[in-house]
Amino acid sequence: MRLKGANALVKDGDFLRMRCCGDIVNMLVKDSMEHASDSIDAVQNAVKYVQSSLSRLKSFEFRIETGKVPKGNLSLDCVTEWNSTYLMLVAALKLRVAFEKMLGEDKLYGEYFLELEEETGEKRVGPPVSATWDEVKRLVKFLGIFFSCTVGSSESKSAASSNGYSEIATIDWNLIKLTNSVDEEVRRQATSMRDKFEKYWDGLININPLVIVASVFDPRKKMKFSSLCFDMLHGKDSLEGKQLTSSIRSVMRHLCEEYSIRLNKQSQIGDAATQSDSDGFISRDYLYNEMINEMRKEEARKQLDDYLLEKVEPGGLGSDYDVLSWWERNSSKYPILSELARDVLAIQMSSFAPESAFCTSGRILDPYRSSLTPYITEALICTQQWLQSSLQYEPQLPSLKQMFEELDFQESLDPWKQSEPGH
């Protein structure tokens, strides 16, 4: 990029390297799931047994009724998506009493775990016992943190980079809480996981500042939300929090100043004018161009100060808020800042779906389909993601109550209907 010119990289590429948030989450998930792999396999085999035939399902439902357990839906997980494993474990935990009754009362259920697996020729893992359920319960605490943070970014159709730092801070804060758990095993795992989380990000104090800048460019958060995260993670009025606040403000100010010069068409003339003449003296317009550049920087700093001083926009963080549309509507008010925000918000926080903890490439390119071109492989992966996204956002059908309410409303608008008896 430097070969293209002196101004090819913003801040000379200081912030070019961005770590993949999805990859970091998946490494933590994979570590925690490997630690409890036997327990996960035991529960998975138990769910397989229940769902393998109608008679087994009826036997399980009978244990639900006799055990006075609220009914729930069991589902097998997908081998490539850890979020489905999490949902399977949560559903199975709610029916733990029914599984324990199956172990004590259903002879076929016990014999099922004495059989050999067809793929490995080894005895099936399980059945889940009390220690298994306790380990799964601890695992679900950790997976629930990552699940709640990643599900929002996966379903969002707008720019997700503005939510990146809030997800990172939420994960770190919940891990801090678990390090104070009364369960010694939970404390140990939480401490180890938080150390890894800090290491993967190269220390949250040294995180790429554009992750936080993207959060500041969300008009619902601005600097107030980031400052709150700093106080929550590092302590109120802590030295680390003050340093982070000062550092982010400084980064944003320098970025605005650089963009103010880059976006002005006259800057090219100014750059040419600053060149030395044949005698080695600077041109006569040098001081004038320096004054113009300084005025542009002052204007950029003023726009930044005005934006940060204004009240945050109303609206919950759970809604699919379109941050880029807000900046488009306010581009005339913040012309320099809006250009910078557009570039920062375009940064990808993750290069893949964060819930896919296991690589799906082996299911697309396998020994039987090894001649696919890179173009076709990319098309298959993208099409799969687009289809899943379109299915998630299909509009829900109105209920019968909503249909009657809509009918009554339409009739109330008709003056002829109102004049009839009974209306």
C-alpha positions as CSV (number, residue, x, y, z in Angstrom):
1,M,0.0,0.0,0.0
2,R,2.9,2.4,0.7
3,L,4.0,1.9,-2.9
4,K,0.8,3.7,-4.0
5,G,1.8,6.9,-2.3
6,A,2.5,8.6,1.0
7,N,-1.2,9.0,1.8
8,A,-2.4,5.5,0.8
9,L,-2.8,4.4,4.4
10,V,-4.6,6.2,7.1
11,K,-2.2,7.0,10.0
12,D,0.4,5.1,7.9
13,G,-1.4,1.8,8.7
14,D,-1.1,2.0,12.5
15,F,-4.6,0.6,12.9
16,L,-4.6,-1.8,9.9
17,R,-4.3,-5.0,11.8
18,M,-7.7,-6.0,13.2
19,R,-8.1,-9.3,15.1
20,C,-11.2,-11.4,14.3
21,C,-13.7,-11.3,17.2
22,G,-15.4,-14.4,16.0
23,D,-12.2,-16.4,15.9
24,I,-11.3,-15.3,19.5
25,V,-14.8,-16.3,20.8
26,N,-14.6,-19.6,19.0
27,M,-11.1,-20.4,20.5
28,L,-12.6,-19.8,24.0
29,V,-15.6,-21.9,23.2
30,K,-13.6,-24.7,21.7
31,D,-11.3,-24.8,24.8
32,S,-14.2,-25.0,27.2
33,M,-16.0,-27.6,25.1
34,E,-12.9,-29.8,24.9
35,H,-12.6,-29.7,28.7
36,A,-16.2,-31.2,29.0
37,S,-16.2,-33.2,25.8
38,D,-17.1,-36.5,27.5
39,S,-20.1,-34.9,29.3
40,I,-21.3,-33.3,26.0
41,D,-21.0,-36.7,24.2
42,A,-22.9,-38.4,27.1
43,V,-25.8,-35.9,26.9
44,Q,-25.8,-36.0,23.1
45,N,-26.1,-39.9,23.1
46,A,-28.9,-39.6,25.6
47,V,-30.8,-37.2,23.3
48,K,-30.1,-39.5,20.4
49,Y,-31.6,-42.4,22.2
50,V,-34.8,-40.5,23.1
51,Q,-35.3,-39.3,19.6
52,S,-34.4,-42.5,17.7
53,S,-37.9,-44.1,18.0
54,L,-41.5,-43.3,19.0
55,S,-41.6,-45.9,21.7
56,R,-38.4,-44.4,23.3
57,L,-39.9,-40.9,23.1
58,K,-43.1,-42.1,24.8
59,S,-41.1,-43.7,27.5
60,F,-39.2,-40.5,28.1
61,E,-42.4,-38.4,28.1
62,F,-43.8,-40.8,30.8
63,R,-40.8,-40.0,33.0
64,I,-41.4,-36.3,32.4
65,E,-45.0,-36.6,33.7
66,T,-44.1,-38.8,36.7
67,G,-41.1,-36.6,37.6
68,K,-43.4,-33.5,37.4
69,V,-40.9,-31.8,35.0
70,P,-42.2,-29.0,32.8
71,K,-42.3,-30.3,29.2
72,G,-39.6,-29.2,26.8
73,N,-38.3,-29.8,23.3
74,L,-35.2,-31.8,22.8
75,S,-33.1,-31.3,19.6
76,L,-29.8,-32.7,18.4
77,D,-27.0,-30.3,17.8
78,C,-25.2,-29.5,14.5
79,V,-21.6,-30.7,14.5
80,T,-20.4,-27.4,12.9
81,E,-22.2,-24.9,15.1
82,W,-21.5,-24.6,18.8
83,N,-24.6,-22.5,19.4
84,S,-26.8,-25.5,18.6
85,T,-24.8,-27.6,21.1
86,Y,-25.4,-24.9,23.7
87,L,-29.2,-25.0,23.0
88,M,-29.2,-28.8,23.1
89,L,-27.5,-28.8,26.5
90,V,-29.8,-26.1,27.9
91,A,-32.9,-28.1,26.8
92,A,-31.5,-31.4,28.3
93,L,-30.6,-29.7,31.6
94,K,-34.2,-28.7,32.1
95,L,-35.2,-32.3,31.7
96,R,-32.4,-33.7,33.9
97,V,-34.8,-35.4,36.3
98,A,-36.5,-37.3,33.4
99,F,-33.1,-38.5,32.2
100,E,-32.1,-39.7,35.7
101,K,-35.4,-41.5,36.0
102,M,-34.7,-43.2,32.6
103,L,-31.4,-44.4,34.0
104,G,-33.0,-46.0,37.0
105,E,-36.2,-47.3,35.5
106,D,-35.7,-48.0,31.7
107,K,-33.5,-51.1,31.2
108,L,-33.2,-50.5,27.4
109,Y,-31.8,-47.1,28.1
110,G,-29.0,-48.5,30.2
111,E,-28.2,-51.2,27.6
112,Y,-28.0,-48.6,24.8
113,F,-24.8,-47.2,26.4
114,L,-23.2,-50.7,26.5
115,E,-23.4,-51.0,22.7
116,L,-20.4,-50.2,20.4
117,E,-20.4,-47.1,18.1
118,E,-20.4,-48.1,14.5
119,E,-17.9,-45.4,13.5
120,T,-15.3,-46.0,16.2
121,G,-16.1,-49.6,17.4
122,E,-15.8,-48.3,21.0
123,K,-18.4,-48.3,23.8
124,R,-20.8,-45.3,23.7
125,V,-20.0,-42.5,26.1
126,G,-22.6,-42.3,28.9
127,P,-25.1,-42.5,30.3
128,P,-25.0,-39.0,31.9
129,V,-24.8,-39.3,35.7
130,S,-24.9,-36.6,38.4
131,A,-21.3,-35.5,37.9
132,T,-22.0,-35.3,34.1
133,W,-24.9,-32.9,34.7
134,D,-23.0,-30.8,37.1
135,E,-20.2,-30.3,34.5
136,V,-22.7,-29.5,31.8
137,K,-24.3,-27.0,34.1
138,R,-21.0,-25.2,34.6
139,L,-20.3,-25.3,30.8
140,V,-23.6,-23.8,30.0
141,K,-22.8,-20.8,32.2
142,F,-19.8,-20.0,30.0
143,L,-21.4,-20.8,26.7
144,G,-24.4,-18.6,27.6
145,I,-22.1,-15.6,27.8
146,F,-20.8,-16.1,24.3
147,F,-24.2,-17.1,22.9
148,S,-26.0,-14.0,24.1
149,C,-23.2,-11.7,22.7
150,T,-22.9,-13.4,19.3
151,V,-26.6,-14.0,18.5
152,G,-27.2,-10.3,18.1
153,S,-24.3,-9.6,15.7
154,S,-25.2,-12.7,13.7
155,E,-28.8,-11.6,13.2
156,S,-28.1,-7.9,12.6
157,K,-28.5,-6.7,9.0
158,S,-26.8,-3.4,9.7
159,A,-23.2,-2.4,10.5
160,A,-22.1,-4.7,13.3
161,S,-18.7,-3.0,14.1
162,S,-20.5,-0.4,16.3
163,N,-21.5,-3.3,18.7
164,G,-18.1,-5.0,18.7
165,Y,-16.7,-3.3,21.8
166,S,-19.9,-3.7,23.8
167,E,-19.8,-7.4,23.1
168,I,-16.1,-7.6,24.1
169,A,-16.8,-5.6,27.3
170,T,-19.8,-7.8,28.2
171,I,-17.9,-11.0,27.8
172,D,-15.0,-9.7,29.9
173,W,-17.3,-8.3,32.6
174,N,-19.2,-11.7,32.9
175,L,-16.0,-13.6,33.1
176,I,-14.9,-11.3,35.9
177,K,-18.1,-12.0,37.8
178,L,-17.6,-15.8,37.4
179,T,-14.1,-15.5,38.8
180,N,-15.8,-14.6,42.1
181,S,-18.2,-17.6,42.0
182,V,-18.7,-19.7,45.1
183,D,-18.0,-22.8,42.9
184,E,-14.2,-23.4,43.0
185,E,-14.2,-25.2,39.6
186,V,-16.2,-22.3,38.0
187,R,-13.7,-19.8,39.5
188,R,-10.7,-21.8,38.2
189,Q,-12.2,-22.1,34.7
190,A,-13.3,-18.4,34.6
191,T,-9.8,-17.2,35.6
192,S,-8.2,-19.4,32.9
193,M,-10.7,-18.3,30.3
194,R,-10.3,-14.6,31.1
195,D,-6.5,-14.8,30.9
196,K,-6.8,-16.4,27.5
197,F,-9.4,-13.7,26.4
198,E,-6.9,-11.0,27.5
199,K,-4.1,-12.7,25.7
200,Y,-6.0,-13.2,22.4
201,W,-6.8,-9.4,22.3
202,D,-3.2,-8.6,23.3
203,G,-4.6,-7.1,26.5
204,L,-7.8,-5.2,26.4
205,I,-5.8,-2.1,27.4
206,N,-3.9,-2.4,24.1
207,I,-6.9,-3.3,21.9
208,N,-7.0,-1.8,18.4
209,P,-8.5,1.7,19.1
210,L,-10.8,1.5,16.0
211,V,-12.9,-1.2,17.9
212,I,-13.7,1.5,20.5
213,V,-13.9,4.3,17.9
214,A,-16.6,2.3,16.0
215,S,-18.6,2.2,19.2
216,V,-18.3,5.9,19.7
217,F,-19.6,6.5,16.2
218,D,-22.9,4.8,17.3
219,P,-25.1,7.9,18.1
220,R,-26.8,5.8,20.8
221,K,-23.6,5.4,22.7
222,K,-21.0,8.0,21.9
223,M,-18.2,8.3,24.4
224,K,-20.4,7.9,27.4
225,F,-20.9,4.2,26.8
226,S,-17.2,3.5,26.3
227,S,-16.3,5.5,29.5
228,L,-18.8,3.4,31.4
229,C,-17.2,0.2,30.1
230,F,-13.8,1.5,31.1
231,D,-15.0,2.1,34.7
232,M,-16.7,-1.3,34.8
233,L,-13.7,-3.2,33.6
234,H,-10.8,-1.3,35.2
235,G,-12.5,0.4,38.1
236,K,-14.2,3.8,38.5
237,D,-11.8,6.7,38.1
238,S,-8.9,4.3,37.6
239,L,-5.7,5.3,35.9
240,E,-6.3,2.7,33.1
241,G,-9.8,4.1,32.4
242,K,-8.5,7.6,32.2
243,Q,-5.7,6.6,29.9
244,L,-8.1,4.8,27.6
245,T,-10.5,7.7,27.5
246,S,-7.7,10.2,26.7
247,S,-6.2,7.8,24.1
248,I,-9.5,7.3,22.2
249,R,-10.2,11.0,22.1
250,S,-6.7,11.6,20.8
251,V,-7.0,9.0,18.1
252,M,-10.4,10.4,17.0
253,R,-9.0,13.9,16.9
254,H,-6.0,12.9,14.8
255,L,-8.2,10.9,12.4
256,C,-10.6,13.8,12.0
257,E,-7.7,16.1,11.2
258,E,-6.2,13.7,8.6
259,Y,-9.6,13.2,7.0
260,S,-10.2,17.0,6.9
261,I,-7.1,17.4,4.7
262,R,-7.7,14.2,2.6
263,L,-11.2,15.1,1.7
264,N,-10.5,18.7,0.7
265,K,-9.7,18.8,-3.0
266,Q,-7.5,21.9,-2.5
267,S,-5.2,19.8,-0.3
268,Q,-3.6,18.4,-3.5
269,I,-2.9,22.0,-4.6
270,G,-1.5,22.7,-1.2
271,D,0.8,19.7,-1.3
272,A,2.1,20.8,-4.7
273,A,2.6,24.3,-3.4
274,T,4.8,23.2,-0.5
275,Q,7.4,21.8,-2.8
276,S,10.7,23.6,-3.0
277,D,11.7,25.6,-6.0
278,S,14.8,25.1,-8.0
279,D,16.9,27.1,-5.6
280,G,15.8,25.0,-2.6
281,F,13.5,27.7,-1.1
282,I,9.9,26.9,-0.2
283,S,7.2,28.5,-2.3
284,R,5.5,31.8,-1.3
285,D,2.2,30.1,-0.7
286,Y,3.6,27.7,2.0
287,L,2.4,29.7,5.0
288,Y,-1.0,30.3,3.4
289,N,-1.5,26.6,2.8
290,E,-0.4,25.8,6.3
291,M,-3.0,28.3,7.6
292,I,-5.7,26.6,5.4
293,N,-4.7,23.2,6.7
294,E,-4.9,24.4,10.3
295,M,-8.3,25.9,9.7
296,R,-9.5,22.5,8.3
297,K,-8.2,20.7,11.4
298,E,-10.0,23.2,13.7
299,E,-13.2,22.6,11.8
300,A,-12.8,18.8,12.1
301,R,-12.1,19.1,15.9
302,K,-15.2,21.3,16.3
303,Q,-17.4,18.7,14.5
304,L,-16.0,16.0,16.8
305,D,-16.6,18.1,20.0
306,D,-20.1,19.0,18.9
307,Y,-21.0,15.4,18.2
308,L,-19.6,14.1,21.5
309,L,-21.3,16.9,23.5
310,E,-24.8,16.3,22.0
311,K,-27.2,13.9,23.8
312,V,-27.2,10.3,22.7
313,E,-29.9,9.2,20.4
314,P,-32.8,7.2,22.0
315,G,-33.3,3.6,21.1
316,G,-32.4,0.3,22.7
317,L,-29.3,-1.6,21.8
318,G,-31.3,-4.7,21.1
319,S,-33.1,-3.2,18.1
320,D,-31.6,-3.4,14.6
321,Y,-30.6,0.2,14.5
322,D,-29.1,1.4,11.3
323,V,-26.1,3.5,12.3
324,L,-25.0,4.2,8.7
325,S,-28.4,5.7,7.9
326,W,-28.1,8.1,10.8
327,W,-24.7,9.3,9.5
328,E,-26.1,9.7,6.0
329,R,-29.0,11.9,7.3
330,N,-26.5,14.0,9.3
331,S,-23.7,14.2,6.7
332,S,-24.5,17.9,6.1
333,K,-24.1,18.6,9.8
334,Y,-20.9,16.6,10.2
335,P,-19.4,16.4,6.7
336,I,-15.9,15.4,7.8
337,L,-17.0,13.2,10.7
338,S,-19.5,11.3,8.5
339,E,-16.8,10.3,6.0
340,L,-14.6,9.0,8.8
341,A,-17.6,7.2,10.4
342,R,-18.5,5.5,7.1
343,D,-15.0,4.0,6.8
344,V,-14.7,3.0,10.4
345,L,-18.1,1.4,10.5
346,A,-17.3,-0.6,7.4
347,I,-14.6,-2.6,9.3
348,Q,-15.5,-6.2,9.9
349,M,-15.3,-7.4,13.4
350,S,-15.5,-11.0,12.3
351,S,-14.6,-12.7,9.1
352,F,-17.1,-15.5,9.6
353,A,-20.2,-16.4,11.6
354,P,-19.1,-16.4,15.2
355,E,-21.3,-19.4,16.2
356,S,-19.5,-21.7,13.8
357,A,-16.9,-23.1,16.1
358,F,-15.9,-25.9,13.8
359,C,-14.8,-25.3,10.2
360,T,-17.4,-26.1,7.6
361,S,-14.9,-26.3,4.7
362,G,-14.6,-30.1,5.1
363,R,-18.3,-30.4,4.5
364,I,-18.1,-28.4,1.3
365,L,-14.8,-29.6,-0.1
366,D,-14.4,-33.3,0.6
367,P,-12.7,-36.2,-1.2
368,Y,-15.9,-36.6,-3.3
369,R,-16.0,-32.9,-4.3
370,S,-12.4,-32.0,-4.5
371,S,-12.4,-30.3,-8.0
372,L,-14.6,-27.3,-7.0
373,T,-13.0,-24.0,-8.1
374,P,-12.5,-21.3,-5.5
375,Y,-15.3,-19.3,-7.1
376,I,-17.8,-22.1,-6.7
377,T,-16.7,-22.8,-3.2
378,E,-17.1,-19.2,-2.2
379,A,-20.5,-19.1,-3.9
380,L,-21.7,-22.1,-2.0
381,I,-20.6,-20.7,1.4
382,C,-22.1,-17.3,0.7
383,T,-25.4,-18.7,-0.6
384,Q,-25.7,-20.8,2.5
385,Q,-25.3,-17.7,4.7
386,W,-27.7,-15.7,2.7
387,L,-30.4,-18.4,2.8
388,Q,-30.0,-18.7,6.5
389,S,-30.3,-15.0,7.0
390,S,-33.4,-14.7,4.8
391,L,-35.1,-17.4,6.7
392,Q,-34.4,-15.7,10.0
393,Y,-36.1,-12.4,8.8
394,E,-39.3,-13.8,7.3
395,P,-42.2,-11.7,8.6
396,Q,-44.3,-13.5,11.2
397,L,-47.9,-14.3,10.3
398,P,-50.5,-12.3,12.2
399,S,-52.4,-14.2,14.9
400,L,-56.2,-14.6,14.8
401,K,-56.6,-11.9,17.5
402,Q,-54.5,-9.5,15.5
403,M,-56.6,-10.2,12.4
404,F,-59.9,-9.5,14.3
405,E,-58.4,-6.3,15.7
406,E,-57.4,-5.2,12.3
407,L,-60.8,-6.0,10.9
408,D,-62.5,-4.0,13.7
409,F,-60.2,-1.1,13.0
410,Q,-61.0,-1.1,9.2
411,E,-64.7,-1.2,9.9
412,S,-64.4,1.7,12.3
413,L,-63.0,3.8,9.4
414,D,-66.0,3.0,7.2
415,P,-68.8,5.6,7.9
416,W,-71.5,3.4,6.3
417,K,-70.6,0.6,8.7
418,Q,-70.9,2.9,11.7
419,S,-74.4,4.0,10.8
420,E,-75.8,0.5,10.7
421,P,-77.5,-1.0,13.9
422,G,-75.1,-2.8,16.2
423,H,-72.1,-0.7,15.2
